[in-house]
Amino acid sequence: MVAYSEDHIALAAEYALGTLDADERAQVETMMSVDKDFTAMVEAWQYRLGVLNQMVGSVEPRSEVWDGIRTAVRLAEPQAPLVLPEAPPPPPPAAPEVSGSAALADNSNVIRLSSQARRWRNVATLTSAIAAALVAMLAVGVYQPDLLPDGLRPKPRTQVVEVKTPSAPVSSAQYIAVLQKEGGSPAFILTVDAATKNFTVRKVGASAEPGKSFELWLISDKLQQPRSLGVIGNGDFTARAVLASYDTDLINTATYAVTVEQAGGSPDSKPHSAPVFTGKLVEAVPPSAPAPSPTR
């Protein structure tokens, strides 16, 4: 593409803006007829300025305005052509008195620079107007998009949001086992929550021997040997979460036994005495039915 001078660029911008006089417009149109690149530059300026035109809606003049125009046209009479008086010829310039050879001052550079300055002032004003219009258009597009024409109005954004309805909490069943000697009074009460598989041992009538500890065991034909569920503490309640690794059927059908071990429990995870208290789980509190949904 041809590299144009600043004067050519300014001419193209002012032509699109409509601020050139008749001679300058004729000059631009002549260049456009022979130079397609210059024509493209003029059209680019016209496209940029089209944004300003789109932001201004059309306004229909009031009916009285049209009536006034029609009346003025009917009353207007043909006028004689205007003839301007001839100006007297200017006097010949006096030669400047200079020492040495005489020289005439050439003011063509001053005229050209003045024209360039005027032209670039117009272009600078035009550029500032475009920038201000774009800023105003962006602000309107963000805060009041309905005020923009249809072609400039931003498309609405649709965002799909997935809302998950939380499931209603389900109350789990509670299982209980009374650990005791055969025919004796309860020594411990074991409670298991079916949902979390956490258990709690409640000491009832058992008392540990000095230097000894009670240890709870899980016994099932699905296991090769009894599994320790930990030492029962000295307090009234002992809570554990070690049943989480076993399936529900094994937990519900197993036998729970308590042995007397050395202080701190079995050293090798094997029982070292016969069970002194045993018991099996039974369902104590059934799972509650979900609450019915409210009817309208």
C-alpha positions as semicolon CSV with decimal commas, in nm:
position;residue;x (nm);y (nm);z (nm)
1;M;0,000;0,000;0,000
2;V;0,120;0,352;-0,083
3;A;0,260;0,552;0,208
4;Y;0,077;0,886;0,202
5;S;0,197;1,212;0,348
6;E;0,036;1,380;0,645
7;D;-0,136;1,628;0,409
8;H;-0,300;1,345;0,215
9;I;-0,422;1,175;0,535
10;A;-0,560;1,505;0,664
11;L;-0,733;1,572;0,331
12;A;-0,901;1,230;0,343
13;A;-1,019;1,287;0,700
14;E;-1,155;1,634;0,628
15;Y;-1,328;1,508;0,314
16;A;-1,510;1,244;0,522
17;L;-1,588;1,509;0,783
18;G;-1,719;1,754;0,520
19;T;-1,507;2,056;0,615
20;L;-1,318;2,107;0,285
21;D;-1,393;2,393;0,049
22;A;-1,497;2,335;-0,309
23;D;-1,146;2,337;-0,457
24;E;-1,010;2,097;-0,197
25;R;-1,305;1,860;-0,241
26;A;-1,247;1,862;-0,616
27;Q;-0,881;1,781;-0,554
28;V;-0,972;1,485;-0,329
29;E;-1,230;1,351;-0,574
30;T;-0,977;1,372;-0,859
31;M;-0,727;1,172;-0,653
32;M;-0,995;0,916;-0,566
33;S;-1,078;0,866;-0,934
34;V;-0,721;0,764;-1,018
35;D;-0,591;0,617;-0,691
36;K;-0,778;0,321;-0,540
37;D;-0,557;0,319;-0,228
38;F;-0,643;0,680;-0,156
39;T;-1,011;0,594;-0,211
40;A;-0,980;0,314;0,045
41;M;-0,829;0,557;0,297
42;V;-1,119;0,800;0,249
43;E;-1,372;0,517;0,291
44;A;-1,194;0,408;0,611
45;W;-1,242;0,758;0,755
46;Q;-1,608;0,755;0,649
47;Y;-1,653;0,420;0,827
48;R;-1,503;0,556;1,149
49;L;-1,726;0,859;1,138
50;G;-2,030;0,641;1,072
51;V;-2,025;0,542;1,440
52;L;-2,110;0,899;1,534
53;N;-2,398;0,904;1,286
54;Q;-2,543;0,579;1,422
55;M;-2,557;0,717;1,774
56;V;-2,788;1,000;1,665
57;G;-3,142;0,895;1,592
58;S;-3,347;1,053;1,317
59;V;-3,573;1,340;1,424
60;E;-3,884;1,428;1,227
61;P;-3,930;1,809;1,200
62;R;-4,248;1,950;1,343
63;S;-4,532;2,019;1,101
64;E;-4,505;2,396;1,150
65;V;-4,145;2,384;1,032
66;W;-4,249;2,227;0,700
67;D;-4,533;2,480;0,669
68;G;-4,289;2,767;0,718
69;I;-4,057;2,626;0,450
70;R;-4,340;2,588;0,197
71;T;-4,460;2,941;0,266
72;A;-4,109;3,082;0,226
73;V;-4,065;2,897;-0,105
74;R;-4,394;3,028;-0,246
75;L;-4,317;3,386;-0,142
76;A;-3,963;3,380;-0,277
77;E;-3,923;3,563;-0,606
78;P;-3,654;3,508;-0,868
79;Q;-3,355;3,725;-0,790
80;A;-3,118;3,885;-1,033
81;P;-2,771;3,741;-1,037
82;L;-2,539;3,909;-0,792
83;V;-2,262;4,110;-0,965
84;L;-1,967;4,209;-0,753
85;P;-1,779;4,531;-0,836
86;E;-1,438;4,484;-0,984
87;A;-1,160;4,545;-0,740
88;P;-0,885;4,787;-0,849
89;P;-0,556;4,619;-0,936
90;P;-0,310;4,615;-0,648
91;P;-0,013;4,851;-0,667
92;P;0,318;4,697;-0,761
93;P;0,521;4,593;-0,454
94;A;0,807;4,819;-0,364
95;A;1,146;4,664;-0,379
96;P;1,299;4,626;-0,033
97;E;1,608;4,826;0,035
98;V;1,881;4,585;0,132
99;S;2,251;4,609;0,117
100;G;2,399;4,380;-0,146
101;S;2,179;4,181;-0,389
102;A;1,799;4,230;-0,363
103;A;1,583;3,929;-0,282
104;L;1,203;3,880;-0,280
105;A;1,050;3,715;0,028
106;D;0,882;3,388;-0,061
107;N;0,580;3,340;0,159
108;S;0,463;3,012;-0,002
109;N;0,602;2,808;0,289
110;V;0,410;3,025;0,535
111;I;0,084;2,969;0,344
112;R;0,146;2,593;0,320
113;L;0,231;2,560;0,690
114;S;-0,077;2,761;0,784
115;S;-0,294;2,531;0,572
116;Q;-0,136;2,223;0,731
117;A;-0,186;2,359;1,080
118;R;-0,553;2,431;1,011
119;R;-0,601;2,090;0,857
120;W;-0,439;1,901;1,145
121;R;-0,635;2,105;1,400
122;N;-0,948;1,980;1,226
123;V;-0,821;1,622;1,229
124;A;-0,727;1,647;1,598
125;T;-1,075;1,779;1,677
126;L;-1,225;1,494;1,475
127;T;-1,015;1,231;1,654
128;S;-1,112;1,369;1,996
129;A;-1,478;1,360;1,896
130;I;-1,452;0,997;1,785
131;A;-1,278;0,899;2,110
132;A;-1,540;1,077;2,320
133;A;-1,819;0,915;2,120
134;L;-1,669;0,568;2,167
135;V;-1,632;0,622;2,543
136;A;-1,991;0,742;2,564
137;M;-2,112;0,446;2,357
138;L;-1,927;0,197;2,581
139;A;-2,070;0,357;2,894
140;V;-2,424;0,348;2,753
141;G;-2,372;-0,013;2,642
142;V;-2,277;-0,115;2,998
143;Y;-2,532;0,081;3,202
144;Q;-2,823;0,154;2,963
145;P;-2,795;-0,069;2,654
146;D;-3,159;-0,008;2,558
147;L;-3,068;0,347;2,451
148;L;-2,838;0,223;2,172
149;P;-2,958;0,148;1,817
150;D;-3,027;-0,219;1,739
151;G;-2,704;-0,256;1,541
152;L;-2,488;-0,137;1,832
153;R;-2,681;-0,294;2,118
154;P;-2,478;-0,574;2,285
155;K;-2,627;-0,919;2,269
156;P;-2,764;-1,043;2,601
157;R;-2,552;-1,307;2,767
158;T;-2,724;-1,619;2,885
159;Q;-2,564;-1,797;3,175
160;V;-2,692;-2,135;3,281
161;V;-2,669;-2,191;3,653
162;E;-2,727;-2,538;3,789
163;V;-2,896;-2,531;4,125
164;K;-2,872;-2,854;4,316
165;T;-3,149;-2,923;4,559
166;P;-3,002;-3,060;4,880
167;S;-3,130;-3,403;4,959
168;A;-3,334;-3,440;5,271
169;P;-3,135;-3,583;5,559
170;V;-3,215;-3,947;5,623
171;S;-3,230;-4,059;5,981
172;S;-3,031;-4,383;6,011
173;A;-3,126;-4,683;6,219
174;Q;-2,967;-4,734;6,560
175;Y;-2,843;-5,077;6,672
176;I;-2,769;-5,186;7,028
177;A;-2,603;-5,486;7,192
178;V;-2,605;-5,576;7,562
179;L;-2,269;-5,729;7,653
180;Q;-2,299;-5,957;7,956
181;K;-2,218;-6,300;8,094
182;E;-2,468;-6,571;8,022
183;G;-2,754;-6,515;8,264
184;G;-2,570;-6,229;8,435
185;S;-2,648;-5,859;8,457
186;P;-2,539;-5,623;8,175
187;A;-2,174;-5,515;8,190
188;F;-2,162;-5,292;7,881
189;I;-2,412;-5,151;7,632
190;L;-2,284;-5,113;7,272
191;T;-2,463;-4,867;7,037
192;V;-2,388;-4,852;6,663
193;D;-2,512;-4,586;6,417
194;A;-2,598;-4,756;6,086
195;A;-2,515;-4,452;5,870
196;T;-2,177;-4,350;6,014
197;K;-2,083;-4,692;6,158
198;N;-1,958;-4,515;6,470
199;F;-2,011;-4,698;6,796
200;T;-2,027;-4,606;7,161
201;V;-1,965;-4,836;7,457
202;R;-2,152;-4,750;7,778
203;K;-2,006;-4,901;8,095
204;V;-2,289;-5,035;8,313
205;G;-2,181;-5,291;8,574
206;A;-1,826;-5,396;8,485
207;S;-1,518;-5,293;8,680
208;A;-1,165;-5,363;8,562
209;E;-0,914;-5,548;8,775
210;P;-0,603;-5,356;8,887
211;G;-0,338;-5,361;8,612
212;K;-0,585;-5,497;8,356
213;S;-0,791;-5,346;8,069
214;F;-1,114;-5,443;7,899
215;E;-1,077;-5,478;7,520
216;L;-1,364;-5,502;7,267
217;W;-1,350;-5,757;6,982
218;L;-1,541;-5,819;6,659
219;I;-1,599;-6,192;6,593
220;S;-1,747;-6,322;6,266
221;D;-1,726;-6,634;6,048
222;K;-1,633;-6,392;5,763
223;L;-1,309;-6,310;5,945
224;Q;-1,016;-6,545;5,999
225;Q;-0,966;-6,425;6,356
226;P;-1,122;-6,179;6,600
227;R;-1,055;-5,813;6,521
228;S;-0,978;-5,569;6,800
229;L;-1,202;-5,260;6,823
230;G;-0,983;-5,102;7,087
231;V;-0,952;-5,078;7,463
232;I;-1,259;-4,966;7,657
233;G;-1,172;-4,653;7,850
234;N;-1,209;-4,598;8,223
235;G;-1,487;-4,344;8,177
236;D;-1,856;-4,418;8,144
237;F;-1,854;-4,379;7,763
238;T;-1,602;-4,484;7,498
239;A;-1,660;-4,381;7,134
240;R;-1,482;-4,527;6,831
241;A;-1,506;-4,498;6,449
242;V;-1,316;-4,816;6,356
243;L;-1,620;-4,998;6,211
244;A;-1,614;-4,783;5,894
245;S;-1,389;-5,036;5,715
246;Y;-1,641;-5,323;5,757
247;D;-1,951;-5,384;5,547
248;T;-2,294;-5,338;5,700
249;D;-2,396;-5,705;5,688
250;L;-2,085;-5,814;5,880
251;I;-2,143;-5,544;6,144
252;N;-2,507;-5,642;6,196
253;T;-2,445;-6,019;6,221
254;A;-2,115;-6,029;6,414
255;T;-2,066;-6,113;6,779
256;Y;-1,914;-5,849;7,004
257;A;-1,698;-5,974;7,292
258;V;-1,499;-5,820;7,576
259;T;-1,182;-5,980;7,709
260;V;-0,956;-5,894;8,001
261;E;-0,611;-5,798;7,874
262;Q;-0,298;-5,649;8,023
263;A;-0,302;-5,276;8,090
264;G;-0,325;-5,091;7,758
265;G;-0,466;-5,385;7,563
266;S;-0,336;-5,682;7,372
267;P;0,023;-5,634;7,250
268;D;-0,025;-5,840;6,929
269;S;-0,392;-5,770;6,833
270;K;-0,494;-6,115;6,951
271;P;-0,714;-6,197;7,254
272;H;-0,523;-6,347;7,546
273;S;-0,821;-6,461;7,752
274;A;-1,162;-6,609;7,691
275;P;-1,445;-6,355;7,639
276;V;-1,605;-6,253;7,965
277;F;-1,894;-6,054;7,813
278;T;-2,062;-6,109;7,475
279;G;-2,363;-5,985;7,282
280;K;-2,516;-5,930;6,934
281;L;-2,669;-5,620;6,778
282;V;-3,042;-5,569;6,753
283;E;-3,223;-5,276;6,593
284;A;-3,319;-5,033;6,868
285;V;-3,440;-4,730;6,669
286;P;-3,567;-4,783;6,312
287;P;-3,487;-4,527;6,040
288;S;-3,750;-4,256;6,031
289;A;-3,950;-4,207;5,711
290;P;-3,869;-3,891;5,512
291;A;-4,092;-3,598;5,593
292;P;-4,375;-3,552;5,338
293;S;-4,338;-3,255;5,104
294;P;-4,569;-2,965;5,189
295;T;-4,885;-2,948;4,978
296;R;-5,022;-2,627;4,838
